[in-house]
Amino acid sequence: MSAEQNNVAPDGFLESRLGPEGIEETNIEEQVAERESSAPIGHDRDSTKGFDLTELADDYELSQSPVEEFLQGKLETPGARISRGLAATAARQHAIAAAMGSLRPSTQIHGLFEELEKARKSFEPLNGLYNRLDTAGLLTNYANGFAGLSASHIGISHATASALAGLKPLTINSALSEAIANARRAMDETFSPTRGIVSALREMEERNRKQQNSIIHALSSTLGNVTRTNQWMTSISGDIIGSGIRSSLSDAVEEMRTSLRALQTSIIDDRMSSLLGLGATFTDEFASTRIKMSVLAGIGAISTPQSPLRSDAYKQLFGEWRVHAGLPRSFWNDPRERTRTYEEASVDDGLIHATPSVALEIMIESGLTTGMRSDDEAVALVSVGEVSMTVRSHTTRGDAFAAISVFEQKMRAYIAQKMEGKFGPEWFKHRASNLVGKAKAARKAAMERGEKFLPLIEFTDLGELNTLILSKGNWDDVFGDVFINRDTFNLDMQRLVAVRRPTMHARPVDGVILVEMLCVMQRLSAQIVDDGEWKLEADLDF
């Protein structure tokens, strides 16, 4: 065989005697003749005496089986791509040669399964992971550390202090536990020599998809809060020199850092971080952006809703910028104009230059939002009440708009619940009289199209919901204790209204606007979940 016939392809596979379609050109009869002619003189060339034709037949059968399709790189499943990326060891090359009919001893086929076993072990879900997620002790340590922070400087809420002090052992979400166990069984089955590789890899792909979905589901509960907290704590505890922390925040951040340094441990197991794809490093361009996001996440987690530090932490990232409906067309059409506008508003430089996908990854790594990362994409979770929406780095634009739609629906439901509880079932007629005519016309048109009857509030948009809440009577009687600052709430809603407009769907969503949208939805959703509990705490007698 010539050197050209023995070349190793760029992806590590042999190109031994392949035709233009990647199929072995030498037929089985030629191979038999070749082996017979190479037998020693005087040796009986009868296959039953000189060599076993069964061995050759096994080689040939294997070369025509689905394994050939797998080895030649024709499969495009995640498992196939993973396996093709394995190191091109000698044993693997011998096994591939045998599988492709190049007359290597059939015993070397076992080398292939040895390599596949290595793949199985390397991608097997981490053993005992869910048994090592008892973080209660670590969280209690963090609670004790936070207890030393000055309430006058930070404004730790009573609910936060109580929650940290009363932590119970964390149990892994049952869906994640089951997914890990199922994935382990799937991997064992996948690489069993008795099963077809093609179908096994397809099953592995489906199992991996289900596992990721189960992990995402788990992240929407306690596990997500723990990992998110770990991310911003870790970021703040590190080197923040030159990150541009505002002077108004420096004392609070330094107090947090002092308390966190004393803990000297991670809140979650390193292997959990690995499973979630966390722990990425960023270039200097984005390092300070990550720290600013972590400060925003940390201040938001431990301070009271009305703390001025929250506003300072937000402005540290966004400056005086806010998206609004009056922006000129040139802002949307010219990237240079957008950059200039952001710079004039003192938006963080790294955020200005981050693509939406990079901005999403920084949010996850900083702890500003819950999420996970893989080699292919990052997935962030945006909680709107009890609903968690996913925003993926490959589809940030569509996912972000979908999240706003869900937020709008949840806002309608929350308003209806609060107003009906206060004023009865006919509240819309009496407390939103300026919206009744338009809403009735919209409902009539919908029912003429065959849609079912719905309450009038279902035919209002975000701008009208904002007007309804800001109405003096409604604000004073119902919503003031929930959203606290009338002007801040109005600006937040105007941000979402500007993005929600139909014309916005034809406009670019860059990193700045993406992060702004997600931050606003998180802030308003948190206020809805709190539902004015902060005021009850303020009235306590201790």
N, C-alpha and C positions, 0 to 999 in steps of 0.2 A: 504494500500500500504506500502511495506516495505521501510526501509531507503535506501536500495540498489537501489530500483526502483525510488527513488527521488533524487539520486545524480545529482549534476550539473557537466556536462562535462567540461574538461579543457578550451574549448572555450566559456563557459558560457551558453551552451544549456542543457536543461533537457534531460535525457535519459529514460524518463518514459515509461516503458513496451515496449521496442523496441527489436525486434528479431535480429538475426545476420546480416540481411541485412538492419537494420535500419527502419523496417516497423512495424507498430502497430500490435501486435499479437491478441489482443482482438477484436472479430468481433462485429458488430453492435447489433446482437441479444443478445449476452452475456451482452452488456452494458445495453440494455433495461431491461433484466432480473435482473441485478444487481440493477438498479435504482428502479424497481418495488418492489423488496424484501426489499429495504431500506426504503420504504414509511411507515409512521406512521400507527399503528394498527387502523382499522376502516376507513382508508382513501381509497377512491375509486381509484383502480389502473388502471381504464380506462385512457388511455393517454390523452383523451380530458378533463378529470376532474382532475386527479392527477398532471400531468405535461404535458407540450406541447412537443409532439414528433417532432414538427417543429424545436424546439431549438436543439434537439439532432441530427436531420438530418442535420441542418446547420453545427454543429460541425463536423459531419462525412464528409460532403461534403468538408469542408475546409481542413480536414486532408488529403483528397485525391487530393487536388488541387496543382498547381505549388508552392504555398506558402510552402508546406511541403518540396519540393525539395530545396527551398531556405533556409529554416530554418535548415535543416539537413546538410547544408554545402556542398551540392553537386555542387553548382555553383562555377565556378572559374573566375568570372569577377571581375574587380576592385571594382565595386559597391558592389558586394556581399561580397568581403573580407572586405571592409570598414564597411558594416553594421554588419558583424559578429563580428567586433571589438568593437561594441558599449558596453557601460557598461551594465552589467546584472542586470538591475533594477527589482524590484518586479513586476511592471506592465508588463515588457517585458516577464518575466518568466511565468506569468499567461497567457499572450497572446499566448506564444509558446505552453504552455500546452493545451490550447483550440484548437490551430491549429493542434496539434498532436493527438486529439481525446481522451484526458484524462478527459472528462466530466466536464470541468469547464464551468460556465455560458457563454453563447455566447455573452453576453454584454461585457465581458472582452476582446473580440476580438478587441474592440476599443482601448485597451491599445497598441496593436501591431501598429496600425496606428499612435498613439501618438508618439511611439518611432520612426517610420519611418519619421514622420513629423520633429522630432528633427534632424534626419539624414539629411533630406532635407535642413533644415535651416543651419546646420553646414557646409554643402558642397555647399551651394548656393554661386555663385560668389559674391564677395564683393559689396554690394549696393553702387551705386554712385561712384565706383572706377574711371571710366573714367571722371567723373566730378571734381575729386580732383587732376588731373594730370596737372594742370596749374602751371608749375614750372618756368615760365618766371621770376617771381620776385626773386626766389631763385637763379636762374642761373645768373641773373644780379648782385646779391650780390656777387656771386663767381667771376664774372668778375671784379667787383670793387676791390675785395680782391687781385686778381692776378695783378691788375694794379700797386700795390705797390711793386711787385717783381722787383729786379734789372735786367734789360736786359743784363747787362754785366756778371752777375752771371748765369742766367738761359738761356738767349737767346730766349725769347718769340718771336715767329714768328709774322709778321704783320698780316697774315691771321687769326691766332688764336685770336689775340687781337681784330680784326675787328669782327670776328664771335661772340665772347663773348659779345662785346659791342652792337652788333646789333641783339641780340636774340629777337625773337617774341614769343608770347604765344604758348606753345606746345599744339598741338591737337593730341589726341590719334589716332593711326592708325585705319582706318575704319574697317579693318578685325578683329582687336582685339575687338573693340567696338561691332561689330556684334556678335562675338563669345561669349562675355560675356552675351549679351542679349539673344542669343539663348540658352546658357547653363542655364540661369535662367528659361526660359520657359520650357526647357527639364526637369529640376528638379521638377518644379511644376507639370508637367504631369506625371513624373515618379512615384511620391508618391501619386497620386490620387487613392483612394480606388476602383475606378471603372475599373482600368486597371490591367492586369496581371503583377505580380511582375517580373517574369522571363523575359518577353519581354521588360519590362520597364528598367530593369537593363542592358540588352543588349544594349538598345538604349542609356542609360546613358554612357556606355563604349564608344560607337561610338562618342557621343557628346564630351566626355572628350578628345578623341583622336583628334577630329577636333579642339577643343579649344586650345590644346597644339600646334598644327601645326599653328594655327592662331597667337598665341602669339609668336612663333618662327619667323613667317613672320614679325610681328611687330618689333621684336628685331633687325631685319636686317636694320632698318631705324633709325629715330631720337630717338625713345624710347630706342633702344639698346645703343646708344651713351650716353644718359642721365644716364641709370642705370650703365653702365660701369664706367663712370666718378664718380658717387656717390660711387661706391665700393672702388676705389683707394683713393679717398679723405677721406672717412671714416677710412680706414686702416691707412693712413699716419697720420691722426689727433690724433690717439690713442697713446697708450704707445709703444714706439719703443726702449726703453732701452734694451740693450743686443741683439738686432736683427742683429748686425754685419754690420751696414751701413759703407761703405768705407769712409775714411777720405776725399777723393777727392769729395765725394758727400755730406758730412755733412753740409756744409754751404748752399748749394742749398736746401737740404731737410728741414733744419731748417727754412729757409725763407718761404718755402711752408707751413710748419706747423704753423708758426706764423700767416700767412694770413688766413689759414683755421680755426684756433681756434677762430679768431675774428668773424667768421660767425655764429657759434653755432647753426647750423641747418642742417638737412639732405636735400639733393638735391631732393629726391623723397619721397613720402608718405610711411610710414612704411608698410601699407597694400599692396602697390605695391611690396615691397620687399618680403612680405609674399607670395603673389601670385606667384612670380618667384622663391620662395624657397631660397631666399638669407638671409644671416645673420647667417650662421653656424659658430660655434667656432671650433678651431682646438687645438690639444694637443700641448704642448710646443715644441715637435719635429718638428711640421710644422708651428708654429706661426711665426717664423722669416722668413721662406720661403715665407709665404704670404706677409709679409711686404716688402721683397726684390722684389717680383713680383709687388707689388703696386707702389714702387718707380720707377721700370722700366716702368710701365704703365704711371705714372704721368709725369716723365721726357720726355717720348716719346710724350705725349699729348701737352705739353706746350713749348717744346724747338724746335729750328730750326733743320732741318735734319742733318746739318753738325756739330752740337754741340758735343764736346767731352764728355759731360755728358752722352749722350746716350750710348756710348761705355763703360763708367765706370759702368753705371747701369746694362748693360748686363753682364759684367765680374763679377759684384758682385754676380750674380746668377750662372753663368756657369764657372767662373774662366777662365782658358786657354783652356778649353775643346772645341773640335769640332769633330763631327763625320766625318770620311773620309774613302775613299775606301781602304786605306792601313792598316786598323786595322787587327791584327792577328786573326786567327780562334779561338784561346783560349778566346779572348775577347767576342765573341758571344756565345761560348759554355759553359763558366764557369762564373756564376754570381759573384763569389768571385773575379775573375780577373777583371770583369767590375767595381765592387765596388772599388777595389784597384786603377784602372786607373782613375776613377772619383775623388777619394780622392787626388791622386797625382796632378791632374789638378786643385784642389781647387774648385770643384763643391760644391754648397750648400749642407750641410749634409742632410737636410730634403728632398730635391729633390732626392738625391741619393736613399733614402730608401722609397720614395713614390711609390706606385703602379701606373700604368697609370691612373686608375679611380680616385684615390686620387689626383694625380697631376692635372688632369683635373678640379676637384672640386676646388682646390686651385687657379687655373688660373681664374675661374669664380668669386670666392669670392673676389679675390684680385683686380679685374678689369682689369687684363691683357688681358682678352678676354670677349666678351659678351656671356651671356648664362643664363640658368635657371636650377634649381635643383628640384627634387621631392624625395619622399621616395624611389623610385625605381631606379632612375638614374639621371645623370647630362648630360646636353646637351650644348655644346659650339658651337658658330657660328664663322666660319672662313670666312672672306670676301675676295674674290678674284675678284677685280674690282666690277662689279655690281652683281656678283653671290655670294651668301652666302651658304657655305657648313656646314652641321651639323656633329659634332664629338661627339658621345655618349659614356658614360663611360662603357657601356656593350659591345661596339664594337669599342673600340678605334683604334685597329690595322687596321682593314679594312677601317674604316672611314678616318683615317689619310692618308692611301695610296690613297684612292679615292680623297681626297682633293689635294694631290700632282698632281694627274692626271689632275684635273681641272685647277690647277695652271699652269701646263705645256701647256695646251690648250690655256689659256688666255695669256700666255707669247708669244706663237706663233702669236696669233691674234694682240697683241700689237706691236710686232716687224714688222709684215707685214704692219700694218697701218703706223707706223713711217717711214719705209724704202720706201714704195711706195709713201708716201707723199713727200719724199725728192728726190727720184731717179726715180720714174715712175714705171710702171707695170713690167718691166723686171729687177727689182733691184736684184733679187736673182742670176741671171746669172752674173751680174757685181760685186756685193758686197759680194757674198758667193760662188765664183767659185770653191773653194776647196770642197764644199759640193754637187755640182750639180750632179756628177756621181753617188754617192751613193743614193741620193734622187730619181733620175730618175729610177734607178734599183728597188728601193723599190716601187715606184709608178706603174711601169710596172707589178710587181708581184701582187700588190693589184688589179689592173684592170683585170688581168687574172683570179683572183678569183671572179670576178663579181662586185667589188667595183667601185664606181663612180670616175670620174676624180676630183682630188684636186690639188691645187698649191703645188709646191715642198716643201715649208716650212712645210707642214703638215706631211712630212716624215722625220723630224729631231727629235732628242731627246734632253733632257735637256742639256747634255754635249755639243752637237753641237750648241745649241742655245747660250750657254755661250761663246763658241769660236767665234761665229758670232758677238756677242755684243762687245767682248773684242778686236776684230780686230781693229788695231790702227785707221784706217780711219773711221770705223763705230762708235767707241767710241768718237773720237774727233768731228765728224760731227753731231752725232745724240744722243748718249746715255750718254755721260759724264755729261750733265746737269741734267739727270734724276736720275742716280744711284750714282753720286757724287764722291765716292771713289772707284777707280778701284780695289784695293786689297781687300777691304771689300766686294764688290760685288762678286768678284771671289770666296772668301771663302764661302759666303752664297750659291752661286750656287753649289759649290763643296759639301757642306753639303747635299743639296737636291739630287744631282747626286748620292752620296753614298747610300742614302736611297732608291732612285728610281730604283737602279740596280735590275735585276730579282732575283739574289741570296738573296737579302734582304727580299724578301717575305717569305723566310723560316727561317728568323732570328727573335729573340725577339725584340719587341719595348717596352722598359721600360719607366719609368716616365721621365728620363732625355732626351732621344731621342725624345719622344713625344712632350715635351714642346719646345725643340730646333727646331723641325720641324715647329711647329705652329708659334713660334716667327719669324723664318726666313721668312715664307710665309707672315706673317702680315707685316713685315718690307719691303719686296720687293713690296708687293701689294700697300702699302701706297705710296711708291716712284712712282709707275706706275700711281696711281690716281693723285698724285701731278703733275706729268708730267713736272717737271722742273720749276714750278711756283715760287719756292723759289728764283731763280736767278732774275726773274722779280722784285720781292720785293726788292732784294738787290740793284737793279739799280734805285729805286725810288729816287726822288729829295727831299724827306722830311724824 
